């Protein structure tokens, strides 16, 4: 199977729309040879991510949480702070939520690259 490379320009597009298109392409759903149990050899590159449009009051209101596993280890981070610190992680987390929660997710996410 031949490796296909797709470039998605995120300039002036909303975060969710770009993430949905990226997840669909990574999964291989746009291909005629789509099989749900096989990770396709499709590499997706998202460019101009720093110019993405975030609608509404999500920057101030939306929070992400992570847990260390220890008592009192629950940490919250706002979308604004995550966008400043590591915007690539924000996009990968958004796309990860749109992929199936199985063994293929890790394999599929290796084919995603994000450029600021």
FITIGU-289824 format. One record per residue: residue in one letter; x, y, z of N, C-alpha, C in turn. Coordinates in nm, 4 decimals. Last residue first. Layout:
# FITIGU-289824
+------+----------+----------+----------+----------+----------+----------+----------+----------+----------+
| type |      n.X |      n.Y |      n.Z |     ca.X |     ca.Y |     ca.Z |      c.X |      c.Y |      c.Z |
+------+----------+----------+----------+----------+----------+----------+----------+----------+----------+
|    A |        X |        Y |        Z |        X |        Y |        Z |        X |        Y |        Z |
...
+------+----------+----------+----------+----------+----------+----------+----------+----------+----------+
//
This chain:
# FITIGU-289824
+------+----------+----------+----------+----------+----------+----------+----------+----------+----------+
| type |      n.X |      n.Y |      n.Z |     ca.X |     ca.Y |     ca.Z |      c.X |      c.Y |      c.Z |
+------+----------+----------+----------+----------+----------+----------+----------+----------+----------+
|    X |   0.3120 |   2.5019 |   1.3510 |   0.2581 |   2.6298 |   1.3939 |   0.2769 |   2.7292 |   1.2833 |
|    X |   0.2108 |   2.1845 |   1.2475 |   0.3076 |   2.2931 |   1.2337 |   0.2406 |   2.4230 |   1.2725 |
|    X |   0.1745 |   1.8513 |   1.3336 |   0.1151 |   1.9844 |   1.3451 |   0.2274 |   2.0878 |   1.3372 |
|    X |   0.1046 |   1.5282 |   1.2112 |   0.2057 |   1.6300 |   1.2425 |   0.1384 |   1.7665 |   1.2384 |
|    X |   0.0087 |   1.1936 |   1.2509 |  -0.0336 |   1.3340 |   1.2582 |   0.0863 |   1.4229 |   1.2918 |
|    X |   0.0670 |   0.9281 |   1.2739 |   0.0664 |   0.9850 |   1.1389 |   0.0251 |   1.1312 |   1.1355 |
|    X |   0.0258 |   0.8534 |   1.5305 |   0.1655 |   0.8664 |   1.4879 |   0.1756 |   0.9326 |   1.3505 |
|    X |  -0.2463 |   0.8078 |   1.5529 |  -0.1938 |   0.9384 |   1.5938 |  -0.0469 |   0.9590 |   1.5573 |
|    X |  -0.2690 |   0.5376 |   1.4796 |  -0.3190 |   0.6407 |   1.3889 |  -0.2588 |   0.7769 |   1.4234 |
|    X |  -0.1655 |   0.4072 |   1.7039 |  -0.1028 |   0.3874 |   1.5739 |  -0.1426 |   0.4966 |   1.4749 |
|    X |  -0.3469 |   0.4827 |   1.8996 |  -0.2054 |   0.5157 |   1.9153 |  -0.1328 |   0.5093 |   1.7813 |
|    X |  -0.5865 |   0.3712 |   1.7937 |  -0.5733 |   0.5152 |   1.8162 |  -0.4271 |   0.5568 |   1.8244 |
|    X |  -0.5937 |   0.0940 |   1.7836 |  -0.5562 |   0.1655 |   1.6619 |  -0.5294 |   0.3140 |   1.6861 |
|    X |  -0.6924 |   0.0007 |   2.0219 |  -0.5488 |  -0.0109 |   1.9983 |  -0.5023 |   0.0663 |   1.8749 |
|    X |  -0.9468 |   0.2499 |   2.0945 |  -0.8972 |   0.1136 |   2.0883 |  -0.7477 |   0.1149 |   2.0553 |
|    X |  -1.1632 |   0.4612 |   2.0554 |  -1.0856 |   0.4328 |   2.1760 |  -1.0458 |   0.2856 |   2.1761 |
|    X |  -1.1432 |   0.6425 |   1.7478 |  -1.1952 |   0.5306 |   1.8271 |  -1.1031 |   0.4993 |   1.9442 |
|    X |  -1.1199 |   1.0063 |   1.7666 |  -1.0786 |   0.8768 |   1.7145 |  -1.1367 |   0.7648 |   1.8004 |
|    X |  -1.1780 |   1.2377 |   1.8947 |  -1.2617 |   1.2041 |   1.7803 |  -1.2260 |   1.0691 |   1.7179 |
|    X |  -0.9864 |   1.2758 |   2.0859 |  -1.1236 |   1.2572 |   2.1302 |  -1.2176 |   1.2157 |   2.0198 |
|    X |  -0.7654 |   1.3305 |   1.9260 |  -0.7701 |   1.2042 |   2.0001 |  -0.9121 |   1.1733 |   2.0474 |
|    X |  -0.8135 |   1.5934 |   1.8490 |  -0.8258 |   1.4869 |   1.7487 |  -0.8390 |   1.3513 |   1.8168 |
|    X |  -0.7639 |   1.7206 |   2.0966 |  -0.8924 |   1.7372 |   2.0293 |  -0.9158 |   1.6249 |   1.9279 |
|    X |  -0.5001 |   1.6502 |   2.1438 |  -0.6022 |   1.6096 |   2.2406 |  -0.7415 |   1.6194 |   2.1781 |
|    X |  -0.3768 |   1.7778 |   1.9310 |  -0.3711 |   1.6319 |   1.9390 |  -0.4762 |   1.5784 |   2.0354 |
|    X |  -0.4263 |   2.0461 |   2.0008 |  -0.4849 |   1.9900 |   1.8795 |  -0.4847 |   1.8375 |   1.8836 |
|    X |  -0.2801 |   2.0652 |   2.2416 |  -0.4223 |   2.0989 |   2.2387 |  -0.4895 |   2.0350 |   2.1171 |
|    X |  -0.0233 |   2.0077 |   2.1577 |  -0.0890 |   1.9144 |   2.2480 |  -0.2401 |   1.9384 |   2.2500 |
|    X |   0.0309 |   2.2369 |   2.0100 |   0.0262 |   2.1070 |   1.9417 |  -0.0465 |   2.0042 |   2.0269 |
|    X |   0.0450 |   2.4442 |   2.1970 |  -0.0718 |   2.4354 |   2.1085 |  -0.0816 |   2.3016 |   2.0344 |
|    X |   0.1547 |   2.4872 |   2.4910 |   0.1762 |   2.3801 |   2.3947 |   0.0552 |   2.3633 |   2.3034 |
|    X |   0.1161 |   2.7512 |   2.6107 |   0.2253 |   2.6604 |   2.6466 |   0.2557 |   2.5586 |   2.5369 |
|    X |  -0.1076 |   2.8765 |   2.4911 |   0.0190 |   2.9494 |   2.5056 |   0.1357 |   2.8533 |   2.5262 |
|    X |  -0.2998 |   2.6791 |   2.5054 |  -0.2672 |   2.7348 |   2.3738 |  -0.1348 |   2.8100 |   2.3790 |
|    X |  -0.3146 |   2.6452 |   2.7792 |  -0.2643 |   2.5351 |   2.6980 |  -0.2238 |   2.5837 |   2.5597 |
|    X |  -0.4279 |   2.8894 |   2.8512 |  -0.2948 |   2.8562 |   2.9006 |  -0.2328 |   2.7429 |   2.8183 |
|    X |  -0.6767 |   2.8640 |   2.7212 |  -0.5882 |   2.9762 |   2.6905 |  -0.4444 |   2.9445 |   2.7309 |
|    X |  -0.7934 |   2.6457 |   2.8433 |  -0.7589 |   2.6364 |   2.7017 |  -0.6604 |   2.7465 |   2.6632 |
|    X |  -0.6550 |   2.5760 |   3.1703 |  -0.7498 |   2.6407 |   3.0793 |  -0.7004 |   2.6286 |   2.9350 |
|    X |  -0.6264 |   2.2853 |   3.3636 |  -0.5562 |   2.3856 |   3.2844 |  -0.6566 |   2.4441 |   3.1859 |
|    X |  -0.6166 |   2.1115 |   3.6736 |  -0.6947 |   2.1729 |   3.5670 |  -0.6081 |   2.2749 |   3.4954 |
|    X |  -0.5379 |   1.8048 |   3.8329 |  -0.4944 |   1.9374 |   3.7884 |  -0.5817 |   1.9839 |   3.6724 |
|    X |  -0.5322 |   1.5931 |   4.1023 |  -0.6153 |   1.6379 |   3.9918 |  -0.5777 |   1.7813 |   3.9574 |
|    X |  -0.4066 |   1.4850 |   4.3264 |  -0.3284 |   1.5024 |   4.2042 |  -0.4090 |   1.5456 |   4.0829 |
|    X |  -0.5140 |   1.4056 |   4.5650 |  -0.4920 |   1.5490 |   4.5448 |  -0.4172 |   1.5804 |   4.4167 |
|    X |  -0.3462 |   1.0973 |   4.5552 |  -0.4498 |   1.1789 |   4.6188 |  -0.4164 |   1.3279 |   4.6063 |
|    X |  -0.2267 |   1.0160 |   4.2210 |  -0.2056 |   1.0331 |   4.3649 |  -0.3205 |   1.1141 |   4.4253 |
|    X |  -0.2745 |   1.0280 |   3.9591 |  -0.2932 |   0.8983 |   4.0216 |  -0.2739 |   0.9026 |   4.1721 |
|    X |  -0.2785 |   1.2630 |   3.8203 |  -0.1490 |   1.1973 |   3.8371 |  -0.1626 |   1.0574 |   3.8958 |
|    X |  -0.4972 |   1.3713 |   3.5731 |  -0.4858 |   1.3151 |   3.7069 |  -0.3571 |   1.2356 |   3.7168 |
|    X |  -0.6255 |   1.6601 |   3.4139 |  -0.5411 |   1.5414 |   3.4124 |  -0.5199 |   1.4984 |   3.5562 |
|    X |  -0.8539 |   1.8554 |   3.2173 |  -0.8034 |   1.8030 |   3.3441 |  -0.7169 |   1.6808 |   3.3206 |
|    X |  -0.9228 |   2.1701 |   3.0734 |  -0.8839 |   2.0313 |   3.0551 |  -0.8292 |   1.9815 |   3.1877 |
|    X |  -1.1826 |   2.4079 |   3.0222 |  -1.0689 |   2.3570 |   3.0978 |  -1.0465 |   2.2102 |   3.0639 |
|    X |  -1.3233 |   2.7025 |   2.8861 |  -1.2972 |   2.5581 |   2.8709 |  -1.1724 |   2.5180 |   2.9485 |
|    X |  -1.3213 |   2.9860 |   2.9301 |  -1.4100 |   2.8975 |   3.0052 |  -1.3729 |   2.7495 |   2.9987 |
|    X |  -1.1394 |   3.1247 |   2.7671 |  -1.1409 |   3.1507 |   2.9110 |  -1.2160 |   3.0430 |   2.9889 |
|    X |  -1.1801 |   3.0099 |   2.5118 |  -1.0446 |   3.0338 |   2.5614 |  -1.0415 |   3.0536 |   2.7121 |
|    X |  -1.4581 |   3.0105 |   2.4649 |  -1.3897 |   2.8863 |   2.5001 |  -1.2519 |   2.9102 |   2.5592 |
|    X |  -1.6483 |   3.1929 |   2.3967 |  -1.5664 |   3.2230 |   2.5149 |  -1.4889 |   3.1002 |   2.5600 |
|    X |  -1.6434 |   3.1798 |   2.0337 |  -1.7086 |   3.1944 |   2.1640 |  -1.6107 |   3.2293 |   2.2750 |
|    X |  -1.3873 |   2.9951 |   1.8565 |  -1.5102 |   3.0725 |   1.8656 |  -1.5615 |   3.0800 |   2.0083 |
|    X |  -1.0755 |   3.0275 |   1.7345 |  -1.1479 |   2.9628 |   1.8438 |  -1.2681 |   3.0503 |   1.8742 |
|    X |  -0.8961 |   2.9710 |   1.4443 |  -0.9998 |   3.0539 |   1.5052 |  -1.0703 |   2.9723 |   1.6128 |
|    X |  -0.5374 |   2.9593 |   1.3955 |  -0.6693 |   2.8957 |   1.4025 |  -0.7676 |   2.9862 |   1.4764 |
|    X |  -0.2756 |   3.0221 |   1.3621 |  -0.3737 |   3.1185 |   1.3104 |  -0.5158 |   3.0615 |   1.3136 |
|    X |  -0.1234 |   2.8098 |   1.4399 |  -0.1231 |   2.9264 |   1.5294 |  -0.2266 |   3.0310 |   1.4857 |
|    X |  -0.1340 |   2.6323 |   1.2285 |  -0.2207 |   2.6079 |   1.3434 |  -0.2267 |   2.7281 |   1.4369 |
|    X |  -0.0215 |   2.6109 |   0.9685 |  -0.0772 |   2.7389 |   1.0162 |  -0.1698 |   2.7204 |   1.1364 |
|    X |  -0.1031 |   2.2673 |   0.8840 |  -0.0164 |   2.3853 |   0.8814 |  -0.0941 |   2.5085 |   0.9279 |
|    X |  -0.0950 |   1.9309 |   0.9432 |  -0.1770 |   2.0499 |   0.9635 |  -0.0830 |   2.1696 |   0.9716 |
|    X |  -0.0743 |   1.6395 |   0.7659 |   0.0063 |   1.7503 |   0.8155 |  -0.0841 |   1.8729 |   0.8243 |
|    X |  -0.1124 |   1.2947 |   0.7781 |  -0.1817 |   1.4239 |   0.7712 |  -0.0943 |   1.5296 |   0.8378 |
|    X |  -0.0679 |   1.0004 |   0.6003 |  -0.0046 |   1.0975 |   0.6884 |  -0.0735 |   1.2316 |   0.6676 |
|    X |  -0.1903 |   0.6817 |   0.5822 |  -0.2183 |   0.8191 |   0.5440 |  -0.1549 |   0.9110 |   0.6469 |
|    X |  -0.2279 |   0.3969 |   0.5751 |  -0.0972 |   0.4610 |   0.5644 |  -0.1153 |   0.6020 |   0.5095 |
|    X |  -0.4828 |   0.3037 |   0.8171 |  -0.4338 |   0.3333 |   0.6829 |  -0.2964 |   0.3996 |   0.6869 |
|    X |  -0.5326 |   0.0333 |   1.0299 |  -0.4879 |   0.1734 |   1.0254 |  -0.4310 |   0.2021 |   0.8869 |
|    X |  -0.8158 |  -0.1690 |   1.0255 |  -0.6788 |  -0.1510 |   0.9779 |  -0.6462 |  -0.0023 |   0.9727 |
|    X |  -1.0838 |  -0.1929 |   1.0790 |  -0.9912 |  -0.2609 |   1.1685 |  -0.8446 |  -0.2482 |   1.1279 |
|    X |  -1.2345 |  -0.0626 |   0.8833 |  -1.2345 |  -0.0097 |   1.0192 |  -1.1325 |  -0.0727 |   1.1129 |
|    X |  -1.1113 |   0.0289 |   0.5731 |  -1.1403 |  -0.0873 |   0.6564 |  -1.1308 |  -0.0412 |   0.8022 |
|    X |  -1.1383 |   0.1835 |   0.2608 |  -1.1537 |   0.1966 |   0.4060 |  -1.1883 |   0.0642 |   0.4710 |
|    X |  -1.0798 |   0.2394 |  -0.0060 |  -1.0305 |   0.1141 |   0.0526 |  -1.0407 |   0.1157 |   0.2048 |
|    X |  -1.1525 |   0.4898 |  -0.0711 |  -1.2423 |   0.3833 |  -0.1168 |  -1.2035 |   0.2492 |  -0.0552 |
|    X |  -1.1145 |   0.7363 |   0.1872 |  -1.0597 |   0.6446 |   0.0880 |  -1.1622 |   0.5382 |   0.0497 |
|    X |  -1.2078 |   0.8728 |   0.3963 |  -1.2264 |   0.9361 |   0.2661 |  -1.1763 |   0.8468 |   0.1531 |
|    X |  -1.1337 |   0.7344 |   0.6231 |  -1.2741 |   0.7273 |   0.5814 |  -1.2992 |   0.7919 |   0.4452 |
|    X |  -0.8940 |   0.7247 |   0.7506 |  -0.9017 |   0.6669 |   0.6169 |  -1.0417 |   0.6608 |   0.5619 |
|    X |  -0.8203 |   0.8440 |   0.9832 |  -0.8897 |   0.7156 |   0.9957 |  -0.9009 |   0.6459 |   0.8607 |
|    X |  -0.7264 |   1.0849 |   0.8894 |  -0.6346 |   0.9920 |   0.9563 |  -0.6929 |   0.8514 |   0.9639 |
|    X |  -0.9661 |   1.1998 |   0.7962 |  -0.8591 |   1.1658 |   0.7016 |  -0.7612 |   1.0654 |   0.7617 |
|    X |  -1.1041 |   1.2316 |   1.0379 |  -1.1634 |   1.1538 |   0.9295 |  -1.0568 |   1.1080 |   0.8293 |
|    X |  -0.9323 |   1.4017 |   1.1768 |  -0.9632 |   1.2684 |   1.2300 |  -1.0198 |   1.1779 |   1.1212 |
|    X |  -0.9410 |   1.6312 |   1.0090 |  -0.8153 |   1.5598 |   1.0328 |  -0.8408 |   1.4173 |   1.0807 |
|    X |  -1.2070 |   1.7088 |   1.0346 |  -1.1542 |   1.6720 |   0.9021 |  -1.0266 |   1.5898 |   0.9170 |
|    X |  -1.2101 |   1.7635 |   1.3089 |  -1.2994 |   1.6621 |   1.2534 |  -1.2507 |   1.6149 |   1.1164 |
|    X |  -1.0223 |   1.9722 |   1.3282 |  -0.9983 |   1.8460 |   1.3982 |  -1.0848 |   1.7336 |   1.3419 |
|    X |  -1.1505 |   2.1724 |   1.1823 |  -1.0206 |   2.1222 |   1.1361 |  -0.9920 |   1.9860 |   1.1996 |
|    X |  -1.3748 |   2.2043 |   1.3446 |  -1.3909 |   2.1655 |   1.2034 |  -1.2617 |   2.1088 |   1.1472 |
|    X |  -1.2697 |   2.2859 |   1.5911 |  -1.3450 |   2.1623 |   1.5792 |  -1.3588 |   2.1134 |   1.4362 |
|    X |  -1.1446 |   2.5374 |   1.5310 |  -1.0690 |   2.4239 |   1.5838 |  -1.1414 |   2.2915 |   1.5612 |
|    X |  -1.2241 |   2.7082 |   1.2243 |  -1.2485 |   2.6775 |   1.3650 |  -1.1782 |   2.5465 |   1.4042 |
|    X |  -0.9881 |   2.8925 |   1.0275 |  -1.0896 |   2.7882 |   1.0384 |  -1.1059 |   2.7543 |   1.1851 |
|    X |  -0.7687 |   3.0620 |   0.9736 |  -0.9041 |   3.1184 |   0.9790 |  -1.0141 |   3.0118 |   0.9741 |
|    X |  -0.5648 |   2.7949 |   0.8734 |  -0.5766 |   2.9397 |   0.8864 |  -0.7218 |   2.9855 |   0.8742 |
|    X |  -0.5039 |   2.5312 |   0.8374 |  -0.5952 |   2.5651 |   0.9466 |  -0.6184 |   2.7146 |   0.9624 |
|    X |  -0.4754 |   2.3164 |   0.5704 |  -0.4445 |   2.4521 |   0.6135 |  -0.5489 |   2.4960 |   0.7167 |
|    X |  -0.3458 |   1.9986 |   0.5441 |  -0.4661 |   2.0740 |   0.5783 |  -0.4234 |   2.2100 |   0.6304 |
|    X |  -0.2207 |   1.7581 |   0.3269 |  -0.1896 |   1.8825 |   0.3974 |  -0.3195 |   1.9596 |   0.4176 |
|    X |  -0.1444 |   1.4165 |   0.3172 |  -0.2474 |   1.5189 |   0.3021 |  -0.2077 |   1.6403 |   0.3840 |
|    X |   0.0033 |   1.1468 |   0.1573 |   0.0258 |   1.2602 |   0.2463 |  -0.0753 |   1.3703 |   0.2138 |
|    X |   0.0038 |   0.7939 |   0.1577 |  -0.0569 |   0.9159 |   0.1056 |  -0.0328 |   1.0280 |   0.2059 |
|    X |   0.1896 |   0.5147 |   0.0698 |   0.1650 |   0.6150 |   0.1731 |   0.1151 |   0.7431 |   0.1076 |
|    X |   0.0503 |   0.2217 |  -0.0775 |   0.1270 |   0.3442 |  -0.0920 |   0.0893 |   0.4441 |   0.0172 |
|    X |   0.0832 |  -0.1181 |   0.0000 |   0.0000 |   0.0000 |   0.0000 |   0.0871 |   0.1237 |   0.0000 |
+------+----------+----------+----------+----------+----------+----------+----------+----------+----------+
//
